[in-house]
């Protein structure tokens, strides 16, 4: 089987995602039923962290163990991509010793260079440009709550014509939402402060048919099926924190924005969240919020992804 990497959302097809959503649901059901499922016995995942993360580490590490595999955890102090030795050499060595690599780093170029010289699949755990595993979990969560078929399984057809409102920074999450919308047939309403817009050339979308830009975040939320946001200052941009707080002051998701969305609209946040900044407490802790399901589902979709990359489509 040819090596497949998962470096950005557009690396897979709509048909691949339909398969992954269904597998994630089945794997999650096994987990909830305490049913042992070890398709990755004797397989090893290497996790390389240049950016720390609670959710990424726990979801990948716990998920790999639950699939019967083992994990090697490497931090900046253990391996410095491109500093102690060329990234290409690190990739050649590590990929001879493990079966799968997850990297959470800064520039997308690092993970692309690593994958180009890896003998095993490489997964993007987050870069400055993209966060595909998070959007995979977010869409699965949306389908789990609103888009199931008659058998209670995720139905990607539900996404056709739906609206996701992105309120906040034009960051890696926004870039990935644009890729997902173009691939899966929904629309993204983008609202960012001036100077923090999405760079469509980074997102790599081929047309603007799958997104609309709004200066007013309230208008972006109007009629949305899902309202979602992220911290105003992502990791690596801490020096801009005070300037960003001023620029983003009107981009806090509040109850009024949720009322502008469709009745029954969901709220998501990839976490960690700062209540009173990018979202009001009454929203993230309110009845429309599914952030805790969303966080848990990182593990389930990543288990399905790892199984898929290593074993293909399981019967």
DAFEN-V115768 format. One record per residue. RES is the residue in one small letter. SS is DSSP state (h for helix, s for strand, l for the rest). Layout:
RES SS
RES SS
This chain:
x l
x l
x l
x l
x l
x s
x l
x l
x h
x h
x h
x l
x l
x h
x h
x h
x h
x h
x h
x h
x h
x h
x h
x h
x h
x h
x h
x h
x h
x h
x h
x h
x l
x l
x l
x l
x l
x l
x l
x l
x l
x l
x l
x s
x s
x s
x s
x s
x s
x l
x l
x l
x l
x h
x h
x h
x h
x h
x h
x h
x h
x h
x h
x h
x h
x h
x l
x l
x l
x s
x s
x s
x s
x s
x s
x l
x l
x l
x l
x l
x s
x l
x l
x l
x s
x l
x h
x h
x h
x h
x h
x h
x h
x h
x l
x l
x l
x l
x l
x s
x s
x s
x s
x s
x l
x l
x l
x h
x h
x h
x h
x h
x h
x h
x h
x h
x l
x l
x l
x l
x s
x s
x s
x s
x s
x s
x l
x l
x l
x l
x l
x h
x h
x h
x h
x h
x h
x h
x h
x h
x h
x h
x h
x h
x h
x h
x l
x s
x l
x l
x l
x l
x l
x s
x l
x h
x h
x h
x h
x l
x l
x l
x s
x s
x s
x s
x s
x l
x l
x l
x l
x h
x h
x h
x h
x h
x h
x h
x h
x h
x h
x h
x h
x h
x l
x l
x s
x s
x s
x s
x s
x l
x l
x l
x l
x l
x l
x l
x l
x h
x h
x h
x h
x l
x l
x l
x l
x l
x l
x l
x s
x s
x s
x l
x l
x l
x h
x h
x h
x h
x h
x l
x l
x l
x l
x s
x s
x s
x s
x l
x l
x l
x l
x l
x l
x l
x l
x h
x h
x h
x h
x h
x h
x h
x h
x h
x h
x l
x l
x l
x l
x l
x s
x l
x h
x h
x h
x h
x h
x h
x l
x l
x l
x l
x l
x s
x s
x s
x s
x l
x l
x l
x l
x l
x s
x l
x l
x l
x s
x l
x h
x h
x h
x h
x l
x l
x l
x l
x s
x l
x h
x h
x h
x h
x h
x h
x h
x h
x h
x h
x h
x h
x h
x h
x h
x h
x h
x h
x h
x h
x h
x l
x l
x l
x l
